[in-house]
Amino acid sequence: MQDFLLDDADRMFRAEVRAFLQRELAPRAVAIEDRQDWSAVKQVVRALGAAGYLRLMFADLYQGSLAQPGLTHATVLSEEAAYLNYAFETTIATALSCAYPLHRHASRRLCDTYLAPILDGAAIGAICVTETNVGSDSAGMETRMVFDAKTNEWVIDGFKRYISNASVADVYIVYGMASAGMTAIAVPGHAPGIRFPRNYTFMGRRGSLVGEVEFKDCRVSAEHLLGEPGGGSRIMRGMFNFERVILGGSGLGVARSAFDIAVAHAQQRQSFGQALGCKQLIWDKIAQMSWRIDAAELLTYRASKMYDAGSDGKALMKEAAMAKLVATETANFCANETVQILGGDGITKEFGRAEQIYRDARALTIVGGTSEMAKYLIASRDLPGLRITL
């Protein structure tokens, strides 16, 4: 890892957070993976909150040693957590994606009620976008939001699925269609009319809770509105930029974890009288993993540094999409090649984490916008004179 775009303060922070996660997350990673132990997840979330690491994105609330905390440092946290356990990283990344629009668009009272506990590690947040017929095409949302002037409440009806932290979140940022257009509302996890039909069983990311959230005549007071009615698209765009850069960090962490396993095996395993890494077909795999990781790192931290320098919205959309695309595709490539290098050891739990990483990595090119959607966002900036249709 060259970390060419990071400065000395960034590197010191990486060393600090890596040591912290080795103390708090590493000893619990097996319980999270093998037993899907939610209590272990919560313990690490609380420790992160107590240490102030969940406030990195919010300079006005941060109280740590960094002079200029920002998305770069949140991405480092994501990378280091995903290196040890991507399922756990999903939990905190989702919580931060929930905290982001609260910090920017919620009332002071709403922030005191929901944002502060999330950043302290005492509460969990979730984001509700995906529906049965809606993924990246968010304009087609079927969830409806109607303002009841008589009771001064928003009434929400709809069904969301593939929601990380479903059933355990304390607050859900819900996107739906109001008369003014797409709108965002913060819904408490205990609100009347909200229910959780089921959680899903995934091939990977064991320990991360993902499921369905249903709203039937779900009523919340008017103050739970984020921004203005019809302002949901702008809020979502900023949230997605943030999420995609964070996912770049996730992909990097997973890719590096696979790469380190492959490198160790290639140097230790003997085959036909010499180390496996002496074989041309093996060193080719190692070299390809290495350059892809460096490329993903440069794109990811370019995007995070751009955000910290003031870029956001449409100005960051292409760079955030590139970071997400390359880092998550790299994670899949490295996971696959590592399993191949390890052979039988790569597909058994008895001989290490390669098979877990392989299963975990597969979600990365789907969540937070597919690789195909990322390519669309990139091309739409590079072909401004054309109307590109999905």
C-alpha positions in Angstrom: 0.0 0.0 0.0 1.5 3.3 -1.1 -1.1 5.7 0.3 0.3 8.3 -2.0 -2.5 10.8 -1.4 -2.4 10.6 2.4 -0.3 12.9 4.5 1.5 12.1 7.7 -1.5 13.0 9.9 -3.7 10.6 7.8 -1.1 7.9 8.2 -0.9 8.4 12.0 -4.7 8.2 12.1 -4.6 4.9 10.1 -2.1 3.4 12.6 -4.3 4.6 15.5 -7.6 3.2 14.2 -5.9 -0.1 13.0 -4.7 -0.7 16.6 -8.1 0.2 18.0 -9.8 -2.3 15.7 -7.3 -4.9 16.5 -8.3 -4.6 20.1 -12.0 -4.2 19.7 -13.1 -5.9 16.4 -10.5 -8.6 15.7 -11.4 -10.6 18.9 -15.1 -10.5 18.0 -14.8 -11.1 14.3 -15.2 -14.9 14.5 -18.4 -14.5 16.7 -19.8 -12.1 14.1 -19.1 -14.4 11.2 -19.8 -17.8 12.7 -22.7 -17.0 15.1 -23.9 -13.7 13.6 -23.6 -12.3 17.0 -25.4 -8.9 17.0 -24.3 -8.2 20.6 -20.7 -8.4 19.4 -21.4 -5.9 16.6 -23.1 -3.6 19.1 -20.1 -3.8 21.5 -17.7 -2.6 18.8 -20.1 0.1 17.6 -20.3 1.4 21.2 -16.5 1.4 21.5 -16.2 3.3 18.2 -18.7 5.9 19.4 -17.0 6.3 22.8 -13.6 6.8 21.1 -15.2 9.5 18.8 -14.6 7.7 15.5 -18.2 8.0 14.4 -17.9 11.8 14.4 -15.1 12.0 11.8 -17.5 13.3 9.1 -18.8 16.1 11.2 -16.1 18.6 12.1 -18.4 20.7 14.2 -19.1 17.7 16.5 -15.7 16.0 16.4 -13.6 16.2 19.5 -10.5 14.1 18.7 -6.9 14.7 17.8 -7.3 15.3 14.1 -7.0 19.0 13.1 -9.2 18.5 10.0 -11.3 15.4 10.2 -13.4 14.4 7.2 -14.4 11.8 4.7 -10.8 10.8 4.1 -10.6 9.6 7.7 -14.1 8.0 7.6 -12.9 6.1 4.5 -9.7 4.9 6.4 -12.0 3.7 9.2 -14.1 1.8 6.6 -11.1 0.3 4.9 -9.5 -0.9 8.2 -12.8 -2.3 9.5 -13.6 -4.1 6.2 -10.1 -5.6 6.3 -11.1 -7.5 9.4 -14.8 -8.1 8.9 -16.9 -6.6 6.1 -20.2 -7.5 7.7 -19.3 -5.3 10.7 -18.2 -2.5 8.4 -21.5 -2.6 6.6 -23.3 -1.8 9.9 -21.3 1.3 10.7 -21.2 2.5 7.1 -25.0 2.3 7.0 -25.3 4.1 10.3 -23.0 6.9 9.0 -25.0 7.1 5.8 -28.0 7.7 8.0 -26.2 10.3 10.1 -25.1 12.2 7.1 -28.5 13.6 6.0 -29.6 14.0 9.6 -26.6 16.3 10.3 -27.2 18.3 7.1 -31.0 18.5 6.9 -32.6 17.7 10.3 -33.9 20.1 12.9 -31.8 20.7 16.0 -34.3 18.6 18.1 -34.2 15.8 15.6 -30.4 15.8 15.7 -30.4 15.7 19.5 -32.9 12.7 19.4 -31.3 10.6 16.7 -28.0 11.9 15.4 -26.2 12.3 18.8 -26.9 8.7 19.9 -25.7 7.3 16.5 -22.5 9.2 16.8 -22.1 8.1 20.4 -22.5 4.5 19.3 -25.6 4.1 21.4 -28.0 3.9 18.5 -28.1 2.5 14.9 -29.4 4.1 11.8 -30.7 2.8 8.5 -31.5 4.0 5.0 -34.7 3.0 3.1 -34.4 3.4 -0.7 -34.7 0.0 -2.5 -38.1 -1.4 -3.3 -39.5 -4.4 -5.1 -39.4 -2.6 -8.5 -36.9 0.1 -7.6 -33.2 -0.1 -7.2 -31.0 2.5 -8.9 -34.0 3.9 -10.7 -35.1 5.8 -7.6 -37.4 8.1 -9.6 -39.8 5.2 -9.9 -40.4 4.8 -6.2 -43.8 3.6 -5.1 -43.6 4.6 -1.5 -46.1 7.5 -0.9 -45.8 10.3 1.6 -48.8 12.5 2.3 -48.9 15.4 4.7 -52.0 15.4 7.0 -52.5 19.1 7.9 -55.1 18.3 10.5 -52.7 16.3 12.6 -49.5 18.0 11.4 -48.1 14.6 10.5 -46.6 12.8 7.5 -48.3 9.6 6.5 -46.1 7.0 4.9 -47.2 3.9 2.9 -44.7 1.7 1.1 -42.5 -1.3 1.2 -38.7 -1.3 1.2 -36.3 -4.2 0.9 -32.6 -5.0 1.2 -32.4 -2.5 4.0 -29.2 -2.9 6.1 -29.9 -2.7 9.9 -33.6 -3.5 9.3 -35.4 -4.4 12.5 -32.5 -3.2 14.8 -32.2 0.4 13.7 -33.4 3.2 16.0 -34.2 5.5 13.1 -34.8 5.0 9.3 -34.2 7.7 6.7 -37.0 6.9 4.3 -37.3 8.2 0.7 -40.6 8.3 -1.1 -42.9 10.4 -3.3 -44.9 13.3 -2.0 -47.0 15.7 -4.0 -43.9 18.0 -4.4 -41.7 15.1 -5.6 -39.2 12.8 -3.8 -39.0 13.5 -0.1 -36.9 12.3 2.8 -38.3 11.7 6.3 -36.7 10.3 9.4 -38.9 7.6 10.9 -38.3 6.2 14.4 -37.9 2.5 14.6 -40.8 2.3 17.1 -43.2 4.4 15.0 -46.8 3.1 14.7 -47.3 1.5 11.3 -43.8 0.3 10.8 -43.0 -3.4 10.7 -40.3 -5.8 9.6 -41.7 -8.7 7.6 -38.4 -10.6 7.4 -34.6 -10.6 7.4 -32.6 -12.1 4.5 -30.0 -14.9 4.6 -27.1 -13.9 2.4 -24.2 -16.0 1.1 -21.8 -13.6 2.8 -21.7 -10.6 5.2 -22.8 -12.9 8.0 -23.5 -10.8 11.1 -25.0 -7.9 9.1 -28.7 -7.7 9.4 -30.5 -7.0 6.1 -34.2 -7.2 5.6 -37.6 -5.7 4.7 -39.3 -2.6 6.1 -43.0 -2.0 5.6 -45.0 1.2 6.2 -48.7 1.1 6.6 -50.4 4.3 7.5 -47.1 5.1 9.4 -47.4 8.5 11.0 -44.6 10.8 12.2 -44.8 14.4 13.2 -44.0 17.1 10.7 -40.6 17.9 12.3 -39.3 14.5 11.0 -39.1 15.9 7.5 -35.5 16.4 6.2 -35.0 19.6 4.3 -38.1 20.6 2.3 -40.9 18.5 0.6 -39.6 17.5 -2.8 -35.9 17.9 -1.7 -35.2 14.3 -1.4 -33.3 13.9 -4.7 -30.7 16.4 -3.7 -30.4 14.9 -0.2 -30.1 11.4 -1.8 -27.4 12.6 -4.3 -25.2 13.9 -1.5 -25.8 10.7 0.6 -24.9 8.5 -2.4 -21.6 10.4 -3.0 -20.7 9.8 0.6 -21.7 6.2 0.5 -19.9 5.4 -2.7 -16.6 6.8 -1.4 -17.1 4.8 1.8 -17.7 1.7 -0.3 -14.4 2.4 -2.0 -12.8 2.1 1.4 -14.8 -1.1 2.0 -13.6 -2.6 -1.3 -10.0 -1.6 -0.5 -10.2 -3.3 2.9 -11.6 -6.5 1.5 -9.1 -6.5 -1.4 -6.1 -6.0 0.8 -7.3 -8.7 3.2 -7.4 -11.2 0.3 -4.1 -10.0 -1.1 -2.2 -10.5 2.1 -3.5 -14.1 2.4 -2.5 -14.8 -1.2 1.0 -13.3 -0.8 1.7 -15.2 2.4 0.5 -18.5 0.8 2.5 -17.9 -2.3 5.7 -17.5 -0.3 5.1 -20.4 2.1 3.6 -23.1 0.0 6.1 -25.4 -1.7 5.2 -26.9 -5.1 7.5 -29.0 -7.3 10.5 -28.1 -5.1 10.1 -24.3 -4.9 7.8 -21.7 -3.5 4.4 -21.4 -5.2 5.1 -17.7 -5.9 8.0 -18.7 -8.2 5.5 -20.0 -10.7 4.8 -17.5 -13.5 1.0 -18.0 -13.4 1.0 -17.2 -9.7 3.2 -14.2 -9.8 1.0 -12.9 -12.6 -2.0 -13.1 -10.3 -0.1 -11.4 -7.5 1.0 -8.6 -9.8 -2.5 -8.0 -11.1 -3.9 -7.9 -7.6 -1.2 -5.4 -6.6 -1.7 -2.9 -9.4 -5.5 -3.0 -9.1 -5.3 -2.3 -5.4 -3.0 0.7 -6.0 -5.4 2.0 -8.7 -8.4 1.6 -6.4 -6.6 3.3 -3.6 -5.7 6.3 -5.7 -9.2 6.7 -7.0 -10.8 6.3 -3.6 -8.7 8.8 -1.7 -8.8 11.2 -4.6 -12.6 11.3 -4.2 -12.4 11.6 -0.4 -9.8 14.4 -0.6 -12.0 16.2 -3.2 -15.0 16.0 -0.8 -12.9 17.3 2.1 -11.8 20.2 -0.2 -15.4 21.2 -0.8 -16.6 19.1 -3.8 -20.0 17.5 -3.6 -23.2 16.9 -5.5 -22.7 16.7 -9.3 -19.2 17.9 -9.0 -18.2 14.7 -7.1 -20.6 12.2 -8.7 -18.2 10.9 -11.4 -15.2 10.6 -9.0 -17.3 8.9 -6.3 -18.6 6.4 -8.9 -15.1 5.7 -10.1 -13.9 5.0 -6.6 -16.8 2.7 -5.9 -16.6 0.9 -9.2 -12.8 0.2 -9.3 -12.4 -0.6 -5.6 -15.4 -3.1 -5.4 -14.4 -4.8 -8.7 -10.9 -5.1 -7.3 -12.2 -6.7 -4.2 -14.0 -9.3 -6.2 -11.0 -9.9 -8.4 -8.6 -10.3 -5.5 -11.0 -12.6 -3.6 -11.4 -14.8 -6.6 -7.7 -15.0 -7.4 -6.8 -15.7 -3.7 -9.1 -18.7 -3.6 -7.6 -20.0 -6.8 -4.0 -19.6 -5.5 -4.9 -21.4 -2.2 -6.7 -24.2 -4.1 -8.5 -26.5 -1.7 -7.5 -24.4 1.3 -9.3 -21.5 -0.3 -12.7 -23.1 -0.2 -12.7 -24.5 3.3 -13.3 -22.7 6.6 -10.8 -24.9 8.3 -7.9 -23.2 6.5 -8.5 -19.6 7.0 -10.7 -16.7 5.8 -10.3 -16.9 2.0 -13.7 -18.4 1.5 -15.4 -15.9 3.8 -13.8 -13.0 1.9 -14.9 -14.6 -1.4 -18.5 -14.7 -0.2 -18.4 -11.2 1.4 -16.8 -9.5 -1.6 -19.6 -10.5 -4.0 -22.0 -8.0 -2.5 -19.7 -5.1 -3.1 -20.4 -4.6 -6.8 -24.2 -4.6 -6.1 -24.8 -2.6 -2.9 -24.8 1.2 -3.0 -25.4 1.1 -6.8 -24.3 -1.6 -9.1 -21.1 -1.5 -11.2 -23.4 -1.0 -14.2 -24.9 2.1 -12.6 -21.5 3.4 -11.7 -20.4 3.2 -15.3 -23.6 5.1 -16.3 -22.8 7.9 -13.9 -19.2 8.1 -15.3 -20.3 8.1 -18.9 -23.0 10.7 -18.3 -20.3 13.1 -17.3 -17.9 12.2 -20.2 -20.7 12.5 -22.8 -22.4 15.7 -21.8 -23.7 16.4 -25.2 -25.7 13.2 -25.4 -28.8 12.1 -23.7 -27.8 8.7 -22.2 -30.7 6.4 -21.3 -30.6 3.5 -19.0 
